[in-house]
C-alpha cells in the first residue's frame, strides 16, 4: 500500500472539490481499488503504485484546469477520467500569447520582443539557432516550445542534450554513475521541465523515453525523428560534435541550438562548433537565427548591468586585439621591405 498527499494551494475548495466533495467522490468511484480522502486543503491517496500515479496525474491536470478556468465541474472530471494515457493532454494551447501552461497553472509566454521572435522562428523553421547571454530565457523558452509540441502531439518525444565540458575536475574522478556525474550540468533543463510538467508525469515521461536528457556524446549514431530536439550550451561543442549533432535530424524533427559565445569553455586553441556552424549555415533556407541581448535578461535587474559590463569589456579586448593585429601586420610589412633593401631576401 502506497500513500501520497496532495496539498491544494491558492485554490477555492468549494470550486475545486465541488459541493459535498462531489468531484472527489466522482474520481474515487473511478478507482475503487484505491482510497481518496479529502480533508481541508489536502487530498490523501492510498493504493498500489500504478493507480496512485494515474490518480495523481488526473489531480494535477485538474489543478491546472482550475488555475486556468477557476472551477472544476462534473464534466471536467469526466474529461480527465476518459483520457486513455499519460500522453493525452487537456490543454491544447490556442492563445497566440501563451507557449504552454505550467505545472502549477501559471502561464508561460514570451516576456521580451526577442523571445517572441525566437518563438516565431521555431514555428517557421525546422532548425533554429538562439544566441545570447545568460538570463535571456533561451533555455526556458526552448524547453517550453518542446513541451508545447509534445502536448499538441506535433512530436512523439523530446530530446534535450548539451556538451559536457570538464572544468577543473575530470568526470572520471567525480562520484557516482554516468547519470550522477552529468546531471548537475543538466540541472537548468530539469528545473525548466519541472516548471511545466507535474513531477509524477515528468518521471513517467523519462522512464518511458518520451523525454530524454543526455550528454551530447550519446547522440552519436542516432537518427532523431518525430522529436523536438534541443542542444543547449552549444558554444562548447567542437566543430566535429556540431556536425555530428546537426546530421542526426530525421525527416520529422524540430531542432533548436542555443549558445552564448561569451561563455566558451573550450581550450584556447579549440574553435567553437557553434561559431563555425553559424558561419557555414547563415542564409540557408529553413534555418532561423535569433540573437538576444541584455535587454532580454529576465533575471534580477542587476544581471542586465552585469551582462552589459562584460560585453563592454569583451568589445574593448576585441578592439585591442584588432589594433594589435593591424600594428603587427604593418610592422611585418615594413620589416620585409628593410630585409629586401638589404638584399637579405
BAGUTOR-51619 format. One record per residue (C-alpha): x, y, z; residue in three letters. Coordinates in nm, 4 decimals. Last residue first. Example, Ala and Ser with C-alpha at 12.3 -4.5 7.8 and 13.67 -1.06 7.14 Angstrom:
BEGIN
SITE        u        v        w res
SITE   1.3670  -0.1060   0.7140 SER
SITE   1.2300  -0.4500   0.7800 ALA
% end
This chain:
BEGIN
SITE        u        v        w res
SITE   6.5512   3.8221  -4.9140 UNK
SITE   6.8589   3.9554  -4.7393 UNK
SITE   6.9493   4.2068  -5.0085 UNK
SITE   6.9491   4.4960  -4.7669 UNK
SITE   6.6516   4.6565  -4.9441 UNK
SITE   6.4666   4.3228  -4.9251 UNK
SITE   6.5198   4.2965  -4.5498 UNK
SITE   6.4032   4.6552  -4.4992 UNK
SITE   6.0851   4.5911  -4.7007 UNK
SITE   6.0148   4.2729  -4.5051 UNK
SITE   6.0451   4.4637  -4.1775 UNK
SITE   5.7981   4.7289  -4.3001 UNK
SITE   5.5411   4.4616  -4.3945 UNK
SITE   5.5766   4.2917  -4.0598 UNK
SITE   5.5395   4.6181  -3.8763 UNK
SITE   5.2123   4.6872  -4.0578 UNK
SITE   5.0829   4.3357  -3.9897 UNK
SITE   5.1781   4.3645  -3.6250 UNK
SITE   5.0038   4.7015  -3.5996 UNK
SITE   4.6865   4.5641  -3.7587 UNK
SITE   4.6939   4.2620  -3.5282 UNK
SITE   4.7464   4.4904  -3.2299 UNK
SITE   4.4523   4.7094  -3.3316 UNK
SITE   4.2310   4.4040  -3.3808 UNK
SITE   4.3358   4.2611  -3.0442 UNK
SITE   4.2741   4.5960  -2.8737 UNK
SITE   3.9288   4.6268  -3.0330 UNK
SITE   3.8425   4.2722  -2.9253 UNK
SITE   3.9515   4.3440  -2.5696 UNK
SITE   3.7384   4.6606  -2.5631 UNK
SITE   3.4392   4.4721  -2.7044 UNK
SITE   3.4801   4.1968  -2.4452 UNK
SITE   3.4935   4.4570  -2.1668 UNK
SITE   3.1777   4.6257  -2.2962 UNK
SITE   3.0005   4.2900  -2.3127 UNK
SITE   3.1133   4.2149  -1.9570 UNK
SITE   2.9641   4.5394  -1.8306 UNK
SITE   2.6432   4.4949  -2.0321 UNK
SITE   2.5944   4.1420  -1.8945 UNK
SITE   2.6469   4.2672  -1.5385 UNK
SITE   2.4012   4.5529  -1.5919 UNK
SITE   2.1379   4.3102  -1.7232 UNK
SITE   2.2071   4.0729  -1.4340 UNK
SITE   2.1498   4.3571  -1.1875 UNK
SITE   1.7762   4.3622  -1.2653 UNK
SITE   1.7461   4.0032  -1.1350 UNK
SITE   1.6568   3.7554  -1.4106 UNK
SITE   1.4632   3.8335  -1.7273 UNK
SITE   1.7521   3.9431  -1.9498 UNK
SITE   1.6117   4.0285  -2.2941 UNK
SITE   1.7513   4.3832  -2.2996 UNK
SITE   2.0960   4.2337  -2.2378 UNK
SITE   2.0950   4.0740  -2.5837 UNK
SITE   1.9277   3.8099  -2.7979 UNK
SITE   2.0198   3.6969  -3.1488 UNK
SITE   1.7713   3.4821  -3.3400 UNK
SITE   1.8887   3.2636  -3.6294 UNK
SITE   1.6460   3.0592  -3.8359 UNK
SITE   1.7293   2.7727  -4.0733 UNK
SITE   1.4740   2.6639  -4.3341 UNK
SITE   1.6580   2.8295  -4.6231 UNK
SITE   2.0346   2.8538  -4.5694 UNK
SITE   2.1347   3.2183  -4.5236 UNK
SITE   2.3775   3.1554  -4.2400 UNK
SITE   2.4840   2.7896  -4.2452 UNK
SITE   2.8636   2.7966  -4.2759 UNK
SITE   2.9401   3.0936  -4.0495 UNK
SITE   2.6772   2.9942  -3.7940 UNK
SITE   2.8084   2.6374  -3.7930 UNK
SITE   3.1661   2.7565  -3.7323 UNK
SITE   3.0646   2.9694  -3.4350 UNK
SITE   2.8626   2.6853  -3.2868 UNK
SITE   3.1423   2.4352  -3.3355 UNK
SITE   3.3685   2.6534  -3.1239 UNK
SITE   3.7343   2.6524  -3.2308 UNK
SITE   3.9823   2.4819  -2.9958 UNK
SITE   4.3201   2.6519  -2.9359 UNK
SITE   4.2004   2.8290  -2.6234 UNK
SITE   4.0546   2.5132  -2.4684 UNK
SITE   3.6729   2.5104  -2.4696 UNK
SITE   3.4763   2.6936  -2.2018 UNK
SITE   3.3009   2.9417  -2.4326 UNK
SITE   3.0886   3.1796  -2.2265 UNK
SITE   3.0693   3.4987  -2.4369 UNK
SITE   2.9553   3.2983  -2.7398 UNK
SITE   2.6313   3.2092  -2.5658 UNK
SITE   2.4508   2.9169  -2.7255 UNK
SITE   2.1223   2.7502  -2.8064 UNK
SITE   2.0521   2.5053  -3.0902 UNK
SITE   1.6890   2.4164  -3.1587 UNK
SITE   1.5716   2.1259  -3.3739 UNK
SITE   1.2248   2.0231  -3.4938 UNK
SITE   1.2209   1.6742  -3.6405 UNK
SITE   1.0059   1.4942  -3.8957 UNK
SITE   1.2513   1.3801  -4.1647 UNK
SITE   1.5261   1.2942  -3.9106 UNK
SITE   1.7994   1.5276  -3.7892 UNK
SITE   2.1178   1.3451  -3.6733 UNK
SITE   2.3291   1.5485  -3.9197 UNK
SITE   2.3068   1.8522  -3.6939 UNK
SITE   2.4525   1.6619  -3.3981 UNK
SITE   2.7516   1.5110  -3.5780 UNK
SITE   2.8339   1.8442  -3.7441 UNK
SITE   2.8216   2.0141  -3.4038 UNK
SITE   3.0411   1.7479  -3.2463 UNK
SITE   3.3015   1.7751  -3.5250 UNK
SITE   3.3092   2.1561  -3.5000 UNK
SITE   3.3659   2.1256  -3.1223 UNK
SITE   3.0724   2.1962  -2.8956 UNK
SITE   3.1039   2.4406  -2.6064 UNK
SITE   2.9122   2.7218  -2.7783 UNK
SITE   2.6217   2.4751  -2.7945 UNK
SITE   2.5207   2.5399  -2.4343 UNK
SITE   2.1863   2.3691  -2.5111 UNK
SITE   2.1042   2.1316  -2.7962 UNK
SITE   1.7281   2.0853  -2.8160 UNK
SITE   1.5489   1.8185  -3.0190 UNK
SITE   1.1720   1.8092  -3.0685 UNK
SITE   1.1090   1.4601  -3.1960 UNK
SITE   0.9381   1.2617  -3.4700 UNK
SITE   1.2903   1.1652  -3.5861 UNK
SITE   1.6364   1.1825  -3.4326 UNK
SITE   1.8546   0.9372  -3.6230 UNK
SITE   2.1181   0.8002  -3.3847 UNK
SITE   2.4849   0.7117  -3.4396 UNK
SITE   2.6207   0.9710  -3.1969 UNK
SITE   2.3556   1.1344  -2.9772 UNK
SITE   2.5010   0.9955  -2.6505 UNK
SITE   2.8090   1.2188  -2.6855 UNK
SITE   2.5816   1.5221  -2.6493 UNK
SITE   2.5074   1.4398  -2.2850 UNK
SITE   2.1537   1.3186  -2.2098 UNK
SITE   1.8005   1.4256  -2.1323 UNK
SITE   1.5329   1.2093  -2.2926 UNK
SITE   1.1605   1.2817  -2.2666 UNK
SITE   0.9227   1.0202  -2.4078 UNK
SITE   1.1856   0.7637  -2.3068 UNK
SITE   0.9343   0.5654  -2.0956 UNK
SITE   1.1108   0.6295  -1.7643 UNK
SITE   1.1594   0.9932  -1.8614 UNK
SITE   0.7939   1.0516  -1.9456 UNK
SITE   0.6779   0.8751  -1.6293 UNK
SITE   0.9103   1.0861  -1.4142 UNK
SITE   0.7819   1.4001  -1.5837 UNK
SITE   0.4257   1.2852  -1.5165 UNK
SITE   0.4993   1.2355  -1.1478 UNK
SITE   0.6734   1.5731  -1.1206 UNK
SITE   0.3984   1.7724  -1.2917 UNK
SITE   0.5216   1.9247  -1.6207 UNK
SITE   0.5993   2.2903  -1.6940 UNK
SITE   0.8026   2.4197  -1.4006 UNK
SITE   0.9605   2.0749  -1.3587 UNK
SITE   1.0787   2.0928  -1.7202 UNK
SITE   1.2545   2.4250  -1.6603 UNK
SITE   1.4322   2.2991  -1.3483 UNK
SITE   1.5385   1.9773  -1.5255 UNK
SITE   1.6913   2.1859  -1.8070 UNK
SITE   1.8766   2.4119  -1.5654 UNK
SITE   2.0097   2.0985  -1.3862 UNK
SITE   2.1735   1.9433  -1.6943 UNK
SITE   2.5357   2.0002  -1.5885 UNK
SITE   2.4494   1.8734  -1.2405 UNK
SITE   2.3055   1.5568  -1.4031 UNK
SITE   2.6377   1.4664  -1.5711 UNK
SITE   2.8148   1.2688  -1.2980 UNK
SITE   2.5002   1.1200  -1.1462 UNK
SITE   2.3929   0.9917  -1.4878 UNK
SITE   2.7423   0.8490  -1.5530 UNK
SITE   2.7491   0.6546  -1.2248 UNK
SITE   2.8533   0.8096  -0.8936 UNK
SITE   3.1483   1.0072  -0.7559 UNK
SITE   3.3559   1.2510  -0.9655 UNK
SITE   3.7030   1.1359  -1.0654 UNK
SITE   3.6076   1.0228  -1.4157 UNK
SITE   3.4234   1.3470  -1.4745 UNK
SITE   3.7553   1.5307  -1.4555 UNK
SITE   3.7576   1.8246  -1.2195 UNK
SITE   3.8592   2.1816  -1.3000 UNK
SITE   3.6196   2.2425  -1.5861 UNK
SITE   3.5047   1.9404  -1.7849 UNK
SITE   3.2928   2.0367  -2.0816 UNK
SITE   2.9782   1.8283  -2.1041 UNK
SITE   2.8091   1.9075  -2.4320 UNK
SITE   2.4339   1.9566  -2.4126 UNK
SITE   2.1272   1.7474  -2.4825 UNK
SITE   1.7497   1.7541  -2.4810 UNK
SITE   1.5351   1.5018  -2.6688 UNK
SITE   1.1586   1.5462  -2.6564 UNK
SITE   0.9237   1.2775  -2.7846 UNK
SITE   0.6311   1.1958  -3.0085 UNK
SITE   0.6118   1.5264  -3.1922 UNK
SITE   0.3287   1.7563  -3.3027 UNK
SITE   0.1079   1.5885  -3.0430 UNK
SITE  -0.0079   1.9247  -2.9035 UNK
SITE   0.1350   1.8318  -2.5631 UNK
SITE   0.4658   1.7263  -2.7186 UNK
SITE   0.4978   2.0438  -2.9269 UNK
SITE   0.4068   2.2514  -2.6218 UNK
SITE   0.6726   2.0782  -2.4134 UNK
SITE   0.9368   2.1495  -2.6788 UNK
SITE   0.8359   2.5152  -2.7047 UNK
SITE   0.8541   2.5455  -2.3255 UNK
SITE   1.2009   2.3850  -2.3270 UNK
SITE   1.3178   2.6398  -2.5831 UNK
SITE   1.1669   2.9316  -2.3910 UNK
SITE   1.3466   2.8227  -2.0738 UNK
SITE   1.6785   2.7515  -2.2437 UNK
SITE   1.6985   3.0828  -2.4281 UNK
SITE   1.5496   3.2886  -2.1456 UNK
SITE   1.7812   3.5910  -2.1682 UNK
SITE   1.9489   3.5099  -1.8362 UNK
SITE   2.2935   3.4268  -1.9706 UNK
SITE   2.3993   3.5973  -2.2917 UNK
SITE   2.2590   3.5430  -2.6410 UNK
SITE   2.2174   3.3179  -2.9404 UNK
SITE   1.9197   3.1051  -3.0408 UNK
SITE   1.9800   2.8934  -3.3531 UNK
SITE   1.6726   2.7451  -3.5200 UNK
SITE   1.6325   2.4339  -3.7342 UNK
SITE   1.2955   2.3195  -3.8720 UNK
SITE   1.1909   2.6801  -3.9320 UNK
SITE   0.8657   2.8799  -3.9103 UNK
SITE   0.7393   2.7806  -3.5658 UNK
SITE   1.0913   2.7990  -3.4228 UNK
SITE   1.1442   3.1443  -3.5741 UNK
SITE   0.8149   3.2742  -3.4325 UNK
SITE   0.9086   3.1542  -3.0832 UNK
SITE   1.2516   3.3151  -3.1132 UNK
SITE   1.0977   3.6402  -3.2343 UNK
SITE   0.8720   3.6294  -2.9271 UNK
SITE   1.1792   3.5940  -2.7058 UNK
SITE   1.3300   3.8856  -2.8964 UNK
SITE   1.0281   4.1039  -2.8210 UNK
SITE   1.0532   4.0278  -2.4470 UNK
SITE   0.8459   3.8274  -2.1990 UNK
SITE   0.7366   3.5427  -2.4235 UNK
SITE   0.4840   3.3145  -2.2572 UNK
SITE   0.4442   3.0682  -1.9724 UNK
SITE   0.1111   3.0997  -1.7936 UNK
SITE   0.0889   2.9540  -1.4454 UNK
SITE  -0.1303   2.6533  -1.3725 UNK
SITE   0.1011   2.4841  -1.1257 UNK
SITE   0.2632   2.2547  -1.3838 UNK
SITE   0.2947   2.5500  -1.6202 UNK
SITE   0.0652   2.6321  -1.9121 UNK
SITE   0.2361   2.6460  -2.2521 UNK
SITE   0.3556   2.8955  -2.5120 UNK
SITE   0.0831   3.1512  -2.4458 UNK
SITE   0.0407   3.4756  -2.6402 UNK
SITE  -0.1120   3.3198  -2.9528 UNK
SITE  -0.3818   3.1558  -2.7375 UNK
SITE  -0.4690   2.8121  -2.8748 UNK
SITE  -0.2667   2.5893  -2.6447 UNK
SITE  -0.4028   2.2372  -2.6349 UNK
SITE  -0.4533   2.1862  -2.2647 UNK
SITE  -0.6015   1.8574  -2.1580 UNK
SITE  -0.3132   1.6359  -2.2637 UNK
SITE  -0.3130   1.2698  -2.3587 UNK
SITE   0.0424   1.1382  -2.3175 UNK
SITE  -0.0375   0.9788  -1.9832 UNK
SITE  -0.2904   0.7514  -2.1458 UNK
SITE  -0.6561   0.6868  -2.2237 UNK
SITE  -0.8075   1.0166  -2.1109 UNK
SITE  -1.1695   0.9423  -2.0147 UNK
SITE  -1.1098   1.0228  -1.6475 UNK
SITE  -0.9773   1.3640  -1.7473 UNK
SITE  -1.2902   1.4582  -1.9375 UNK
SITE  -1.5187   1.3101  -1.6759 UNK
SITE  -1.3628   1.5332  -1.4085 UNK
SITE  -1.4207   1.8426  -1.6206 UNK
SITE  -1.7768   1.7334  -1.6983 UNK
SITE  -1.8604   1.7160  -1.3263 UNK
SITE  -1.7210   2.0670  -1.2890 UNK
SITE  -1.3949   2.2195  -1.1677 UNK
SITE  -1.3712   2.5988  -1.1427 UNK
SITE  -1.1370   2.8945  -1.1934 UNK
SITE  -1.0699   2.8362  -1.5657 UNK
SITE  -0.6896   2.8310  -1.5960 UNK
SITE  -0.5942   2.7692  -1.2344 UNK
SITE  -0.8715   2.5100  -1.2088 UNK
SITE  -0.7593   2.3263  -1.5233 UNK
SITE  -0.4006   2.3061  -1.3951 UNK
SITE  -0.5350   2.1661  -1.0655 UNK
SITE  -0.7479   1.9191  -1.2622 UNK
SITE  -0.4395   1.8105  -1.4578 UNK
SITE  -0.2504   1.7525  -1.1338 UNK
SITE  -0.5491   1.5557  -0.9976 UNK
SITE  -0.5532   1.3365  -1.3093 UNK
SITE  -0.1795   1.2660  -1.2863 UNK
SITE  -0.2047   1.1910  -0.9139 UNK
SITE  -0.4819   0.9427  -0.9883 UNK
SITE  -0.2653   0.7762  -1.2552 UNK
SITE   0.0372   0.7520  -1.0235 UNK
SITE  -0.1753   0.6093  -0.7442 UNK
SITE  -0.3088   0.3508  -0.9884 UNK
SITE   0.0386   0.2328  -1.0871 UNK
SITE   0.1700   0.2481  -0.7252 UNK
SITE  -0.0991   0.0496  -0.5428 UNK
SITE  -0.3408   0.2275  -0.3093 UNK
SITE  -0.3864   0.5276  -0.0806 UNK
SITE  -0.4468   0.8869  -0.1940 UNK
SITE  -0.4753   1.1766   0.0523 UNK
SITE  -0.6137   1.5114  -0.0642 UNK
SITE  -0.5220   1.8089   0.1498 UNK
SITE  -0.6833   2.1537   0.1638 UNK
SITE  -0.9246   2.0549   0.4377 UNK
SITE  -0.9537   1.6777   0.4421 UNK
SITE  -1.0245   1.4928   0.1163 UNK
SITE  -0.9736   1.1149   0.1159 UNK
SITE  -0.9114   0.9015  -0.1939 UNK
SITE  -0.8815   0.5232  -0.1382 UNK
SITE  -0.7731   0.2924  -0.4164 UNK
SITE  -0.9176  -0.0268  -0.5625 UNK
SITE  -1.2457   0.1504  -0.6464 UNK
SITE  -1.0717   0.3898  -0.8887 UNK
SITE  -1.3482   0.5513  -1.0973 UNK
SITE  -1.5650   0.5955  -0.7876 UNK
SITE  -1.2835   0.7916  -0.6220 UNK
SITE  -1.2860   1.0489  -0.9027 UNK
SITE  -1.6609   1.1025  -0.8707 UNK
SITE  -1.6262   1.1244  -0.4930 UNK
SITE  -1.3535   1.3874  -0.5433 UNK
SITE  -1.5798   1.5927  -0.7702 UNK
SITE  -1.8777   1.5553  -0.5353 UNK
SITE  -1.6871   1.6862  -0.2325 UNK
SITE  -2.0094   1.7984  -0.0625 UNK
SITE  -2.0491   2.0614  -0.3346 UNK
SITE  -1.7468   2.0537  -0.5613 UNK
SITE  -1.3835   1.9787  -0.4740 UNK
SITE  -1.2333   2.2582  -0.6838 UNK
SITE  -1.4891   2.5369  -0.6595 UNK
SITE  -1.5740   2.4520  -0.2979 UNK
SITE  -1.2046   2.4299  -0.2075 UNK
SITE  -1.1125   2.7679  -0.3525 UNK
SITE  -0.7492   2.7128  -0.4524 UNK
SITE  -0.4361   2.9097  -0.3646 UNK
SITE  -0.2613   2.5848  -0.2617 UNK
SITE  -0.4213   2.2396  -0.2664 UNK
SITE  -0.1860   1.9952  -0.0953 UNK
SITE  -0.1526   1.6472  -0.2445 UNK
SITE  -0.0703   1.3549  -0.0148 UNK
SITE   0.0505   1.0157  -0.1396 UNK
SITE   0.0183   0.6758   0.0239 UNK
SITE   0.1373   0.3386  -0.1074 UNK
SITE   0.0000   0.0000   0.0000 UNK
% end
